[in-house]
């Protein structure tokens, strides 16, 4: 069974940095894309960043461009999100997302809380 293990959330002051990790395990075969989404209380889940392992193409939500960087270690099936210059509005539960190739489905992590104090 495919599993996603997230880590790296926590409390940080505004202007600080955090790094999130998400490791995928199980019968993965091939990954189409991995990424991060976030959901703040009372708001819809929104795109933070995604990355395509083959070629490294990335996509970012407008609110995080220039501050967040997504990367992937293909050998470890692990995606990272480096978050810099954090703002209080970045506070949310961050969810790892995995899309497998060959129509084998989409998976979500359990979420990791990011809190930014002003």
DSSP file (Angstrom, degrees, kcal/mol; ACC not computed):
  #  RESIDUE AA STRUCTURE BP1 BP2  ACC     N-H-->O    O-->H-N    N-H-->O    O-->H-N    TCO  KAPPA ALPHA  PHI   PSI    X-CA   Y-CA   Z-CA
    1    1 A X              0   0    0      0, 0.0     2,-0.2     0, 0.0    27,-0.1   0.000 360.0 360.0 360.0 137.4    0.0    0.0    0.0
    2    2 A X        -     0   0    0     24,-0.2     2,-0.3    25,-0.2    24,-0.2  -0.527 360.0-177.1 -74.4 134.8    1.3    3.4   -0.9
    3    3 A X  E     -A   25   0A   0     22,-2.3    22,-2.4    -2,-0.2     2,-0.5  -0.971  18.1-151.9-134.0 149.6    2.0    5.6    2.1
    4    4 A X  E     -A   24   0A   0     -2,-0.3     2,-0.6   104,-0.2   106,-0.4  -0.987   7.2-163.3-121.4 127.5    3.2    9.2    2.5
    5    5 A X  E     -A   23   0A   0     18,-2.4    18,-2.3    -2,-0.5     2,-0.3  -0.935  11.3-167.6-115.0 111.4    5.2   10.3    5.5
    6    6 A X  E     +A   22   0A   0     -2,-0.6     2,-0.3    16,-0.2    16,-0.2  -0.662  12.8 161.9 -97.3 150.6    5.3   14.0    6.1
    7    7 A X  E     +A   21   0A   0     14,-2.2    14,-2.8    -2,-0.3   105,-0.1  -0.981  37.7  66.2-156.5 163.5    7.6   15.9    8.5
    8    8 A X        +     0   0    0     -2,-0.3    11,-0.4     1,-0.3    14,-0.0   0.337  59.1 130.5 108.6  -6.2    9.0   19.3    9.2
    9    9 A X        +     0   0    0     12,-0.1     2,-0.3     9,-0.1    -1,-0.3  -0.184  26.0 112.2 -71.4 172.9    6.0   21.4   10.2
   10   10 A X  E     -d  114   0B   0    103,-1.1   105,-2.9   102,-0.1     2,-0.4  -0.988  62.9 -43.8 158.7-163.3    6.0   23.5   13.4
   11   11 A X  E     +d  115   0B   0     -2,-0.3     2,-0.3   103,-0.2   105,-0.2  -0.859  52.2 165.3-104.6 133.1    5.9   27.0   14.8
   12   12 A X  E     -d  116   0B   0    103,-2.4   105,-2.4    -2,-0.4     2,-0.2  -0.986  35.1-110.3-144.0 151.8    8.1   29.8   13.3
   13   13 A X  E >   -d  117   0B   0     -2,-0.3     3,-2.4   103,-0.2    73,-0.2  -0.486  50.7 -83.9 -78.4 153.7    8.2   33.5   13.6
   14   14 A X  T 3  S+     0   0    0    103,-2.7    73,-0.2     1,-0.3    -1,-0.1  -0.312 120.2  29.6 -55.2 136.1    7.3   35.7   10.7
   15   15 A X  T 3  S+     0   0    0     71,-3.2    70,-0.6     1,-0.3    -1,-0.3   0.263 101.2 113.0  92.8 -10.9   10.3   36.1    8.4
   16   16 A X    <   -     0   0    0     -3,-2.4    70,-2.3    70,-0.2     2,-0.3  -0.072  59.4-119.0 -85.3-171.9   11.6   32.7    9.4
   17   17 A X        -     0   0    0     67,-0.2     2,-0.3    68,-0.2    67,-0.2  -0.925  21.2-179.3-132.8 152.8   12.0   29.4    7.4
   18   18 A X  E     - B   0  83A   0     65,-2.1    65,-3.3    -2,-0.3     2,-0.5  -0.976  15.4-146.5-144.0 155.4   10.9   25.8    7.6
   19   19 A X  E     - B   0  82A   0    -11,-0.4     2,-0.3    -2,-0.3    63,-0.2  -0.983  12.3-161.4-127.7 122.3   11.5   22.8    5.5
   20   20 A X  E     - B   0  81A   0     61,-2.6    61,-2.5    -2,-0.5     2,-0.3  -0.761   5.4-165.5 -98.9 146.6    8.9   20.2    4.9
   21   21 A X  E     -AB   7  80A   0    -14,-2.8   -14,-2.2    -2,-0.3     2,-0.3  -0.959   8.0-173.2-128.7 149.6    9.6   16.6    3.7
   22   22 A X  E     -AB   6  79A   0     57,-1.9    57,-2.6    -2,-0.3     2,-0.5  -0.916   6.3-165.6-144.9 116.2    7.3   14.0    2.3
   23   23 A X  E     -AB   5  78A   0    -18,-2.3   -18,-2.4    -2,-0.3     2,-0.4  -0.891   8.0-152.2-106.7 127.2    8.6   10.4    1.6
   24   24 A X  E     +A    4   0A   0     53,-2.8     2,-0.3    -2,-0.5   -20,-0.2  -0.784  19.7 173.4 -97.3 139.8    6.5    8.1   -0.5
   25   25 A X  E     +A    3   0A   0    -22,-2.4   -22,-2.3    -2,-0.4     2,-0.2  -0.929  31.2  50.2-140.7 165.6    6.8    4.3    0.0
   26   26 A X  S    S-     0   0    0     -2,-0.3     2,-2.1   -24,-0.2     3,-0.3  -0.646 104.7 -13.2 105.0-164.3    5.1    1.2   -1.2
   27   27 A X  S    S+     0   0    0     -2,-0.2     3,-0.2     1,-0.2   -25,-0.2  -0.465  77.6 144.1 -76.9  76.6    4.3   -0.1   -4.7
   28   28 A X        +     0   0    0     -2,-2.1     2,-2.5     1,-0.2    73,-0.3   0.888  17.7 171.8 -85.6 -42.5    5.0    3.2   -6.5
   29   29 A X        +     0   0    0     -3,-0.3     2,-0.4    71,-0.1    -1,-0.2  -0.414  68.9   2.9  63.7 -73.5    6.5    2.1   -9.8
   30   30 A X        -     0   0    0     -2,-2.5    71,-2.8    71,-0.2     2,-0.5  -0.996  66.5-141.7-147.9 138.1    6.5    5.6  -11.4
   31   31 A X  E     -E  100   0B   0     -2,-0.4    23,-0.3    69,-0.2    69,-0.2  -0.837   9.5-172.8-102.1 130.5    5.5    9.0  -10.2
   32   32 A X  E    S-     0   0B   0     67,-2.7     2,-0.3    -2,-0.5    22,-0.2   0.889  73.4 -21.9 -80.3 -45.0    3.8   11.5  -12.4
   33   33 A X  E     -E   99   0B   0     66,-1.6    66,-2.9    19,-0.2    -1,-0.4  -0.987  51.3-159.8-161.4 153.1    4.0   14.4   -9.9
   34   34 A X  E     +EF  98  51B   0     17,-2.3    17,-3.0    -2,-0.3     2,-0.3  -0.953  28.7 139.2-131.1 156.6    4.5   15.2   -6.2
   35   35 A X  E     -EF  97  50B   0     62,-2.2    62,-2.8    -2,-0.3     2,-0.4  -0.974  40.7 -96.5-172.9-172.8    3.6   18.4   -4.5
   36   36 A X  E     +EF  96  49B   0     13,-3.3    12,-2.5    -2,-0.3    13,-1.9  -0.982  24.5 179.3-130.3 138.3    2.2   20.3   -1.6
   37   37 A X  E     -EF  95  47B   0     58,-2.5    58,-3.5    -2,-0.4     2,-0.3  -0.888  12.8-153.8-126.7 162.2   -1.2   21.9   -0.9
   38   38 A X  E     -EF  94  46B   0      8,-2.4     8,-2.9    -2,-0.3     2,-0.4  -0.974   8.3-163.1-139.7 155.3   -2.4   23.7    2.1
   39   39 A X  E     -E   93   0B   0     54,-2.1    54,-2.3    -2,-0.3     2,-0.2  -0.957   5.6-164.8-141.1 120.2   -5.6   24.5    3.8
   40   40 A X    >   -     0   0    0      4,-0.4     3,-2.3    -2,-0.4    52,-0.1  -0.657  46.8 -74.9 -96.0 158.0   -6.2   27.2    6.4
   41   41 A X  T 3  S+     0   0    0      1,-0.3    -1,-0.1    -2,-0.2     3,-0.1  -0.270 118.9   7.4 -55.3 130.3   -9.3   27.2    8.7
   42   42 A X  T 3  S+     0   0    0      1,-0.3     2,-0.3    -3,-0.1    -1,-0.3   0.513 113.0 100.2  77.3   4.6  -12.3   28.3    6.7
   43   43 A X  S <  S-     0   0    0     -3,-2.3    -1,-0.3     1,-0.0     2,-0.1  -0.820  74.9-104.2-121.3 161.5  -10.6   28.3    3.4
   44   44 A X        -     0   0    0     -2,-0.3    -4,-0.4     1,-0.1     2,-0.2  -0.433  46.0 -92.4 -77.8 156.3  -10.3   25.9    0.5
   45   45 A X        -     0   0    0     -6,-0.2     2,-0.3    -2,-0.1    -6,-0.2  -0.490  52.4-166.9 -66.0 136.2   -7.3   23.7   -0.1
   46   46 A X  E     -F   38   0B   0     -8,-2.9    -8,-2.4    -2,-0.2     2,-0.2  -0.914  24.2 -96.9-131.2 155.6   -4.9   25.5   -2.4
   47   47 A X  E     +F   37   0B   0     -2,-0.3   -10,-0.2   -10,-0.2     3,-0.1  -0.459  34.7 169.8 -67.6 133.9   -1.9   24.7   -4.5
   48   48 A X  E     -     0   0B   0    -12,-2.5    13,-2.5     1,-0.3     2,-0.3   0.739  64.6 -35.3-102.8 -58.3    1.5   25.5   -2.9
   49   49 A X  E     -FG  36  60B   0    -13,-1.9   -13,-3.3    11,-0.2     2,-0.3  -0.966  50.1-165.4-164.6 148.0    3.8   23.8   -5.3
   50   50 A X  E     -FG  35  59B   0      9,-2.3     9,-2.0    -2,-0.3     2,-0.4  -0.952   5.5-162.8-134.1 158.4    4.2   20.7   -7.5
   51   51 A X  E     -FG  34  58B   0    -17,-3.0   -17,-2.3    -2,-0.3     2,-0.6  -1.000  14.8-142.3-142.8 139.8    7.1   19.1   -9.2
   52   52 A X     >  -     0   0    0      5,-2.5     4,-1.5    -2,-0.4     5,-0.4  -0.904  15.5-147.0 -99.8 120.3    7.4   16.5  -12.1
   53   53 A X  T  4 S+     0   0    0     -2,-0.6     2,-1.0   -21,-0.2    -1,-0.1   0.882  84.7  69.2 -57.8 -41.1   10.2   14.1  -11.4
   54   54 A X  T  4 S-     0   0    0    -23,-0.3     3,-0.3   -22,-0.2    -1,-0.1  -0.683 124.6  -2.9 -83.4 106.2   11.1   13.6  -15.0
   55   55 A X  T  4 S-     0   0    0     -2,-1.0    -1,-0.2     1,-0.2    -2,-0.2   0.072 100.4-109.4 101.6 -23.8   12.6   16.9  -16.1
   56   56 A X     <  +     0   0    0     -4,-1.5    -1,-0.2     1,-0.2    -3,-0.2   0.668  51.9 172.8  77.1  17.1   12.0   18.8  -12.8
   57   57 A X        -     0   0    0     -5,-0.4    -5,-2.5    -3,-0.3     2,-0.3  -0.379  12.8-163.6 -61.8 135.3    9.2   21.1  -14.0
   58   58 A X  E     -G   51   0B   0     -7,-0.2     2,-0.3    -2,-0.1    -7,-0.2  -0.844  14.8-166.0-121.3 157.6    7.8   23.0  -11.1
   59   59 A X  E     -G   50   0B   0     -9,-2.0    -9,-2.3    -2,-0.3     2,-0.3  -0.994  10.4-166.3-142.4 137.1    4.6   25.0  -10.5
   60   60 A X  E     -G   49   0B   0     -2,-0.3   -11,-0.2   -11,-0.2     2,-0.1  -0.929  25.8-111.8-127.2 147.6    3.9   27.4   -7.7
   61   61 A X    >>  -     0   0    0    -13,-2.5     3,-1.6    -2,-0.3     4,-0.9  -0.487  37.3-116.1 -67.7 148.3    0.9   29.1   -6.2
   62   62 A X  G >4 S+     0   0    0      1,-0.3     3,-0.5     2,-0.2    -1,-0.1   0.839 111.1  59.2 -58.1 -35.2    1.0   32.8   -6.8
   63   63 A X  G 34 S+     0   0    0      1,-0.2    -1,-0.3     3,-0.0   -15,-0.1   0.643 111.8  38.6 -73.5 -12.8    1.2   33.6   -3.1
   64   64 A X  G X> S+     0   0    0     -3,-1.6     3,-2.3   -16,-0.2     4,-2.2   0.477  80.2 126.8-115.2  -4.6    4.4   31.6   -2.5
   65   65 A X  T << S+     0   0    0     -4,-0.9     4,-0.1    -3,-0.5   -16,-0.0  -0.296  80.6  15.5 -58.2 133.7    6.4   32.4   -5.7
   66   66 A X  T 34 S+     0   0    0      2,-0.4    -1,-0.3     1,-0.1     3,-0.1   0.271 125.7  59.1  87.2 -12.1    9.9   33.7   -4.9
   67   67 A X  T <4 S+     0   0    0     -3,-2.3    17,-1.7     1,-0.2     2,-0.3   0.695  97.6  53.5-116.1 -33.6    9.7   32.5   -1.3
   68   68 A X  E  <  -C   83   0A   0     -4,-2.2    -2,-0.4    15,-0.2     2,-0.4  -0.798  60.2-165.2-108.0 147.8    9.1   28.7   -1.5
   69   69 A X  E     -C   82   0A   0     13,-2.5    13,-3.1    -2,-0.3     2,-0.4  -0.993   4.2-158.1-133.9 127.7   11.2   26.1   -3.4
   70   70 A X  E     +C   81   0A   0     -2,-0.4     2,-0.3    11,-0.2    11,-0.2  -0.830  18.4 167.2-103.0 142.9   10.1   22.6   -4.1
   71   71 A X  E     -C   80   0A   0      9,-1.9     9,-2.9    -2,-0.4     2,-0.4  -0.948  18.2-146.3-146.6 166.3   12.6   19.8   -4.9
   72   72 A X  E     -C   79   0A   0     -2,-0.3     2,-0.7     7,-0.2     7,-0.2  -0.998  11.8-150.5-141.8 142.0   12.6   16.1   -5.2
   73   73 A X  E >>> -C   78   0A   0      5,-3.1     5,-1.7    -2,-0.4     4,-0.8  -0.914  16.6-168.8-106.1 101.4   15.0   13.3   -4.5
   74   74 A X  T 345S+     0   0    0     -2,-0.7     3,-0.5     1,-0.3    -1,-0.1   0.840  82.9  57.6 -64.4 -33.3   14.0   10.7   -7.1
   75   75 A X  T 345S+     0   0    0      1,-0.2    -1,-0.3    -3,-0.1    -2,-0.0   0.823 117.0  34.4 -66.4 -29.5   16.1    7.9   -5.6
   76   76 A X  T <45S-     0   0    0     -3,-0.8   -52,-0.3     2,-0.2    -1,-0.2   0.413 101.6-128.4-103.6   0.0   14.3    8.3   -2.3
   77   77 A X  T  <5 +     0   0    0     -4,-0.8   -53,-2.8    -3,-0.5     2,-0.4   0.911  63.8 140.6  49.8  44.4   10.8    9.2   -3.7
   78   78 A X  E   < -BC  23  73A   0     -5,-1.7    -5,-3.1   -55,-0.2     2,-0.4  -0.963  39.7-160.0-124.6 132.6   10.9   12.2   -1.4
   79   79 A X  E     -BC  22  72A   0    -57,-2.6   -57,-1.9    -2,-0.4     2,-0.3  -0.879   9.0-159.8-111.3 144.3    9.7   15.7   -2.0
   80   80 A X  E     -BC  21  71A   0     -9,-2.9    -9,-1.9    -2,-0.4     2,-0.4  -0.898   9.0-159.2-122.4 149.8   10.9   18.8   -0.1
   81   81 A X  E     -BC  20  70A   0    -61,-2.5   -61,-2.6    -2,-0.3     2,-0.6  -0.932   6.5-162.0-130.8 110.8    9.4   22.2    0.4
   82   82 A X  E     -BC  19  69A   0    -13,-3.1   -13,-2.5    -2,-0.4     2,-0.6  -0.821  11.5-166.3 -91.0 119.3   11.8   24.9    1.5
   83   83 A X  E     +BC  18  68A   0    -65,-3.3   -65,-2.1    -2,-0.6     2,-0.3  -0.933  10.9 174.1-114.5 117.6    9.8   27.8    2.9
   84   84 A X        +     0   0    0    -17,-1.7   -67,-0.2    -2,-0.6   -68,-0.2  -0.776  58.6  22.7-118.1 162.7   11.5   31.2    3.4
   85   85 A X  S    S-     0   0    0    -70,-0.6    -1,-0.2    -2,-0.3   -68,-0.2   0.905  84.1-159.9  50.3  47.8   10.2   34.6    4.5
   86   86 A X        -     0   0    0    -70,-2.3   -71,-3.2    -3,-0.2     2,-0.3  -0.265   7.4-158.9 -65.1 144.3    7.2   33.0    6.1
   87   87 A X    >   -     0   0    0    -73,-0.2     3,-2.3    -3,-0.1     4,-0.3  -0.827  31.9-109.8-118.6 157.1    4.2   35.2    6.7
   88   88 A X  G >  S+     0   0    0     -2,-0.3     3,-1.6     1,-0.3    28,-0.3   0.847 118.4  61.9 -54.9 -32.3    1.3   34.7    9.1
   89   89 A X  G 3  S+     0   0    0      1,-0.3    -1,-0.3   -49,-0.0   -49,-0.0   0.577  90.3  68.5 -73.5  -6.8   -0.9   34.1    6.1
   90   90 A X  G <  S+     0   0    0     -3,-2.3    -1,-0.3     2,-0.0    -2,-0.2   0.578  72.7 116.0 -82.3  -9.8    1.2   31.0    5.3
   91   91 A X    <   +     0   0    0     -3,-1.6     2,-0.3    -4,-0.3    24,-0.2  -0.404  42.1 107.0 -63.9 129.8   -0.1   29.3    8.4
   92   92 A X  E    S- H   0 114B   0     22,-1.6    22,-2.7    -2,-0.2     2,-0.6  -0.968  75.9 -74.8-178.9 173.9   -2.1   26.2    7.4
   93   93 A X  E     -EH  39 113B   0    -54,-2.3   -54,-2.1    -2,-0.3     2,-0.5  -0.875  48.6-147.2 -89.3 125.7   -2.1   22.5    7.4
   94   94 A X  E     -EH  38 112B   0     18,-3.1    18,-2.2    -2,-0.6     2,-0.5  -0.835  11.6-161.1-100.3 128.7    0.2   21.4    4.6
   95   95 A X  E     -E   37   0B   0    -58,-3.5   -58,-2.5    -2,-0.5     2,-0.3  -0.913  12.0-136.8-114.6 132.5   -0.6   18.3    2.7
   96   96 A X  E     -E   36   0B   0     -2,-0.5    13,-2.4   -60,-0.2     2,-0.4  -0.651  21.7-159.8 -81.4 141.6    1.7   16.2    0.6
   97   97 A X  E     -EI  35 108B   0    -62,-2.8   -62,-2.2    -2,-0.3     2,-0.4  -0.979   9.0-171.7-128.2 137.7    0.2   15.0   -2.7
   98   98 A X  E     -EI  34 107B   0      9,-2.5     9,-2.8    -2,-0.4     2,-0.5  -0.994   4.3-168.6-130.4 127.2    1.4   12.1   -4.9
   99   99 A X  E     -EI  33 106B   0    -66,-2.9   -67,-2.7    -2,-0.4   -66,-1.6  -0.969  16.3-150.6-116.1 120.1    0.1   11.3   -8.4
  100  100 A X  E     -E   31   0B   0      5,-2.8     3,-0.4    -2,-0.5     5,-0.4  -0.553  14.9-116.2 -89.4 153.1    1.2    7.9   -9.7
  101  101 A X  S >  S+     0   0    0    -71,-2.8     3,-1.1   -73,-0.3   -71,-0.2  -0.255  90.7  42.0 -77.3 170.6    1.7    7.1  -13.4
  102  102 A X  T 3  S-     0   0    0      1,-0.3    -1,-0.2     2,-0.1    -2,-0.0   0.745 128.6 -71.3  64.2  26.1   -0.3    4.5  -15.4
  103  103 A X  T 3  S+     0   0    0     -3,-0.4    -1,-0.3     1,-0.1    -2,-0.2   0.785  91.6 143.2  66.4  27.5   -3.6    5.7  -13.8
  104  104 A X    <   -     0   0    0     -3,-1.1    -3,-0.1     1,-0.3    -1,-0.1   0.327  58.4-104.2 -90.2   9.1   -2.6    4.1  -10.5
  105  105 A X        -     0   0    0     -5,-0.4    -5,-2.8     2,-0.0     2,-0.4  -0.290  24.6 -82.1 110.0 174.7   -4.1    6.9   -8.4
  106  106 A X  E     -I   99   0B   0     -7,-0.2     2,-0.3    -3,-0.1    -7,-0.2  -0.962  35.9-164.2-127.1 140.6   -3.6    9.9   -6.3
  107  107 A X  E     -I   98   0B   0     -9,-2.8    -9,-2.5    -2,-0.4     2,-0.4  -0.931   5.1-154.7-131.4 151.0   -2.6    9.9   -2.6
  108  108 A X  E     -I   97   0B   0     -2,-0.3  -104,-0.2   -11,-0.2   -11,-0.2  -0.950  15.7-129.0-124.3 144.2   -2.6   12.5    0.2
  109  109 A X        -     0   0    0    -13,-2.4  -104,-0.1    -2,-0.4     3,-0.1  -0.268  33.5-105.3 -77.4 175.5   -0.5   12.7    3.3
  110  110 A X        -     0   0    0   -106,-0.4    -1,-0.1     1,-0.1   -15,-0.1   0.637  64.7-109.6 -79.8 -13.7   -2.1   13.2    6.7
  111  111 A X        -     0   0    0      1,-0.1     2,-0.4   -15,-0.0   -16,-0.2   0.149  21.0-130.1  98.5 145.2   -1.1   16.8    6.8
  112  112 A X  E     - H   0  94B   0    -18,-2.2   -18,-3.1  -105,-0.1     2,-0.3  -1.000  23.4-122.4-132.9 134.1    1.5   18.8    8.9
  113  113 A X  E     - H   0  93B   0     -2,-0.4  -103,-1.1   -20,-0.2     2,-0.5  -0.558  21.2-169.4 -81.8 132.6    0.7   22.0   10.7
  114  114 A X  E     -dH  10  92B   0    -22,-2.7   -22,-1.6    -2,-0.3     2,-0.4  -0.989   6.5-174.3-118.7 122.9    2.6   25.1   10.0
  115  115 A X  E     -d   11   0B   0   -105,-2.9  -103,-2.4    -2,-0.5     2,-0.5  -0.969   5.4-166.6-119.7 131.1    2.1   28.0   12.3
  116  116 A X  E     -d   12   0B   0     -2,-0.4     2,-0.3   -28,-0.3  -103,-0.2  -0.965   8.7-153.2-121.9 118.1    3.6   31.5   11.8
  117  117 A X  E      d   13   0B   0   -105,-2.4  -103,-2.7    -2,-0.5   -29,-0.0  -0.675 360.0 360.0 -91.6 143.6    3.6   34.0   14.6
  118  118 A X              0   0    0     -2,-0.3    -1,-0.1  -105,-0.2  -105,-0.1   0.446 360.0 360.0 -92.8 360.0    3.6   37.7   13.9
